[in-house]
Amino acid sequence: MIRFVFSWNINADEEARYFEFIVRDFAPKLQRARLQLTEAWLTLYGEGPQIIMPGVAPSRDALDQLLRSAEWRELVQKLKQHVTDYRLHIIED
């Protein structure tokens, strides 16, 4: 298993569309790709990203394969329509 963390800020005028996208597209596609989100944190006050989503992938190879795919690039482009400051951190133990 390998851990990763997504983070971003939601565009103020995109909140309703953002949450619909996350529930209907983003999370289900991650599950089909065998990525498991373990938590979702929403920052309400203070500094830092508004959304933090840690998770795990079955292996570094599986994660790398997904990140190189056209489907992943398309999914991230759709996400970026609703957010700013998108980051993906891969945590190697």
N, C-alpha and C positions, 0 to 999 in steps of 0.2 A: 504494500500500500504506500501511496505517496500523498502528502497533504498539500492543499492549495488554499488560497484565500482570494476571493474577489472583493473589490471595493469600488465604490462610486458615489456620486451625488445625484439625486433626482432633480431634473429640471422642474422649476416651480410650476410651470404651466402644463406639465406632462404627468402629474401624479396619478390621475385616474387611468390614463392609457398605460402608464408604466406598470402599475399593479396588475392590470389585465394581461399585459404582455408577459410578465413574470410568471403568473399562474397558468396561462394558456399555452405559452410557447417555451420560454426559457427553462423553467424547471423540468417540464416533461422531456425536453430534448436532452438535458443533462442526464436524466435518468436513463433514457434510451442509450446514451453513450457510456453508461456504467459509471458516471460520476455521481457521487452521493453527497448532497449538501448536508452538513451536520448541524448547522445553526444558521440563523439570520439575525443580525443585530441592526437596530435602527438607532442612530445617534440623534437625540433630541436637543441636546445642549452641549456646547463646547466645541472644541477644535476636532479636526479629523474627518474622515469620510462619513457621509450620512448612512450608507449601507455597507455592512461588512458581512460576507457570507463565506465561512470556511467550509471545506469539504475534503473528501478523499477520492482518489482514483485507484483502480486495482494495481497499477504499476506506472512507472515513469514512461515506459514505451507506449502504453495505452493512452496516457495523457498527451504525449508528444504527437501521436498519430491523430488524435482528435484536433489538437491545436493547428495542425498542418492542413486540415480538411477544408474544402470549400464551404461545406455546411456550417462549420464553426465560424468562419469569416463572415458568412451571411448573418448568422445569429448575433454576433457581436455588433455588426453594422446596424441591425435592427435595435439592439439594446442602446446603442449610442444615439439613437433618435430621441431617447427618453432621459438620458443621463449625461453627465460630464465627469471628467477625471476617472475614467475606467482604468482599473489596474487589476492585474492578475499576478499574484506572488506564489511561486512554487517553493515548497518547504522541503528541503532535502535533509534527512536525518543523518 
